[in-house]
Amino acid sequence: MESEQWNHDQHSEEIEAMCRSKAEEFRLLGYEYVTSKDIWDCISRNYDKEGLPPLHKLVNDIYSLKANSYMNYLTIAAYRGLN
């Protein structure tokens, strides 16, 4: 059985590709300036306290991110002065 722990460096290209895919999806929805880094910043904020989750949860978090959740993240970040 494969371990639940994974090396972020080992899968960084795949994660980058998933974030790029999600950013492209958002651009198709009219959010023109979304980048893969923006997607990763939005997703990874949830992992600050607990660290990186198992790979399957990370993949689910990226692909299930909704535009509304992303916009809420941007709004809160703007209020906090993070962007």
FIRO-171929 format. One record per residue (C-alpha): x, y, z negated; residue in one letter. Coordinates in steps of 0.25 Angstrom, whole numbers, always signed. Example, Ala and Ser with C-alpha at 12.3 -4.5 7.8 and 13.67 -1.06 7.14 Angstrom:
! residues 2
<pt><x>+49</x><y>-18</y><z>-31</z><aa>a</aa></pt>
<pt><x>+55</x><y>-4</y><z>-29</z><aa>s</aa></pt>
//
This chain:
! residues 83
<pt><x>+0</x><y>+0</y><z>+0</z><aa>m</aa></pt>
<pt><x>+5</x><y>+14</y><z>+4</z><aa>e</aa></pt>
<pt><x>+8</x><y>+24</y><z>-7</z><aa>s</aa></pt>
<pt><x>-1</x><y>+35</y><z>-10</z><aa>e</aa></pt>
<pt><x>+11</x><y>+45</y><z>-11</z><aa>q</aa></pt>
<pt><x>+17</x><y>+50</y><z>+1</z><aa>w</aa></pt>
<pt><x>+28</x><y>+59</y><z>+5</z><aa>n</aa></pt>
<pt><x>+24</x><y>+73</y><z>+10</z><aa>h</aa></pt>
<pt><x>+36</x><y>+75</y><z>+18</z><aa>d</aa></pt>
<pt><x>+34</x><y>+61</y><z>+25</z><aa>q</aa></pt>
<pt><x>+20</x><y>+65</y><z>+29</z><aa>h</aa></pt>
<pt><x>+22</x><y>+80</y><z>+31</z><aa>s</aa></pt>
<pt><x>+21</x><y>+79</y><z>+47</z><aa>e</aa></pt>
<pt><x>+8</x><y>+72</y><z>+46</z><aa>e</aa></pt>
<pt><x>+2</x><y>+82</y><z>+35</z><aa>i</aa></pt>
<pt><x>+6</x><y>+93</y><z>+44</z><aa>e</aa></pt>
<pt><x>-1</x><y>+87</y><z>+56</z><aa>a</aa></pt>
<pt><x>-14</x><y>+85</y><z>+48</z><aa>m</aa></pt>
<pt><x>-13</x><y>+100</y><z>+43</z><aa>c</aa></pt>
<pt><x>-11</x><y>+104</y><z>+57</z><aa>r</aa></pt>
<pt><x>-23</x><y>+96</y><z>+62</z><aa>s</aa></pt>
<pt><x>-31</x><y>+102</y><z>+51</z><aa>k</aa></pt>
<pt><x>-26</x><y>+116</y><z>+55</z><aa>a</aa></pt>
<pt><x>-30</x><y>+114</y><z>+69</z><aa>e</aa></pt>
<pt><x>-44</x><y>+109</y><z>+65</z><aa>e</aa></pt>
<pt><x>-46</x><y>+122</y><z>+58</z><aa>f</aa></pt>
<pt><x>-41</x><y>+130</y><z>+70</z><aa>r</aa></pt>
<pt><x>-51</x><y>+124</y><z>+78</z><aa>l</aa></pt>
<pt><x>-61</x><y>+128</y><z>+68</z><aa>l</aa></pt>
<pt><x>-57</x><y>+143</y><z>+70</z><aa>g</aa></pt>
<pt><x>-46</x><y>+144</y><z>+59</z><aa>y</aa></pt>
<pt><x>-35</x><y>+149</y><z>+68</z><aa>e</aa></pt>
<pt><x>-24</x><y>+151</y><z>+58</z><aa>y</aa></pt>
<pt><x>-24</x><y>+138</y><z>+50</z><aa>v</aa></pt>
<pt><x>-10</x><y>+131</y><z>+50</z><aa>t</aa></pt>
<pt><x>-6</x><y>+117</y><z>+45</z><aa>s</aa></pt>
<pt><x>+1</x><y>+124</y><z>+34</z><aa>k</aa></pt>
<pt><x>-12</x><y>+131</y><z>+30</z><aa>d</aa></pt>
<pt><x>-19</x><y>+117</y><z>+29</z><aa>i</aa></pt>
<pt><x>-8</x><y>+111</y><z>+21</z><aa>w</aa></pt>
<pt><x>-8</x><y>+123</y><z>+11</z><aa>d</aa></pt>
<pt><x>-23</x><y>+122</y><z>+10</z><aa>c</aa></pt>
<pt><x>-23</x><y>+107</y><z>+7</z><aa>i</aa></pt>
<pt><x>-10</x><y>+106</y><z>-1</z><aa>s</aa></pt>
<pt><x>-15</x><y>+116</y><z>-11</z><aa>r</aa></pt>
<pt><x>-23</x><y>+105</y><z>-17</z><aa>n</aa></pt>
<pt><x>-11</x><y>+97</y><z>-20</z><aa>y</aa></pt>
<pt><x>-3</x><y>+107</y><z>-28</z><aa>d</aa></pt>
<pt><x>-7</x><y>+101</y><z>-42</z><aa>k</aa></pt>
<pt><x>-7</x><y>+86</y><z>-38</z><aa>e</aa></pt>
<pt><x>+3</x><y>+85</y><z>-27</z><aa>g</aa></pt>
<pt><x>+1</x><y>+79</y><z>-14</z><aa>l</aa></pt>
<pt><x>-11</x><y>+69</y><z>-13</z><aa>p</aa></pt>
<pt><x>-10</x><y>+55</y><z>-6</z><aa>p</aa></pt>
<pt><x>-9</x><y>+56</y><z>+9</z><aa>l</aa></pt>
<pt><x>-23</x><y>+52</y><z>+12</z><aa>h</aa></pt>
<pt><x>-28</x><y>+63</y><z>+3</z><aa>k</aa></pt>
<pt><x>-19</x><y>+73</y><z>+10</z><aa>l</aa></pt>
<pt><x>-24</x><y>+69</y><z>+24</z><aa>v</aa></pt>
<pt><x>-38</x><y>+70</y><z>+19</z><aa>n</aa></pt>
<pt><x>-36</x><y>+84</y><z>+13</z><aa>d</aa></pt>
<pt><x>-30</x><y>+89</y><z>+26</z><aa>i</aa></pt>
<pt><x>-41</x><y>+83</y><z>+35</z><aa>y</aa></pt>
<pt><x>-53</x><y>+86</y><z>+27</z><aa>s</aa></pt>
<pt><x>-49</x><y>+101</y><z>+24</z><aa>l</aa></pt>
<pt><x>-61</x><y>+110</y><z>+28</z><aa>k</aa></pt>
<pt><x>-59</x><y>+124</y><z>+34</z><aa>a</aa></pt>
<pt><x>-68</x><y>+129</y><z>+23</z><aa>n</aa></pt>
<pt><x>-58</x><y>+123</y><z>+12</z><aa>s</aa></pt>
<pt><x>-46</x><y>+129</y><z>+20</z><aa>y</aa></pt>
<pt><x>-53</x><y>+143</y><z>+21</z><aa>m</aa></pt>
<pt><x>-56</x><y>+142</y><z>+6</z><aa>n</aa></pt>
<pt><x>-41</x><y>+139</y><z>+3</z><aa>y</aa></pt>
<pt><x>-37</x><y>+151</y><z>+12</z><aa>l</aa></pt>
<pt><x>-47</x><y>+160</y><z>+5</z><aa>t</aa></pt>
<pt><x>-42</x><y>+156</y><z>-9</z><aa>i</aa></pt>
<pt><x>-27</x><y>+157</y><z>-4</z><aa>a</aa></pt>
<pt><x>-30</x><y>+171</y><z>+1</z><aa>a</aa></pt>
<pt><x>-36</x><y>+175</y><z>-13</z><aa>y</aa></pt>
<pt><x>-24</x><y>+170</y><z>-20</z><aa>r</aa></pt>
<pt><x>-14</x><y>+176</y><z>-10</z><aa>g</aa></pt>
<pt><x>-8</x><y>+163</y><z>-5</z><aa>l</aa></pt>
<pt><x>-9</x><y>+166</y><z>+9</z><aa>n</aa></pt>
//
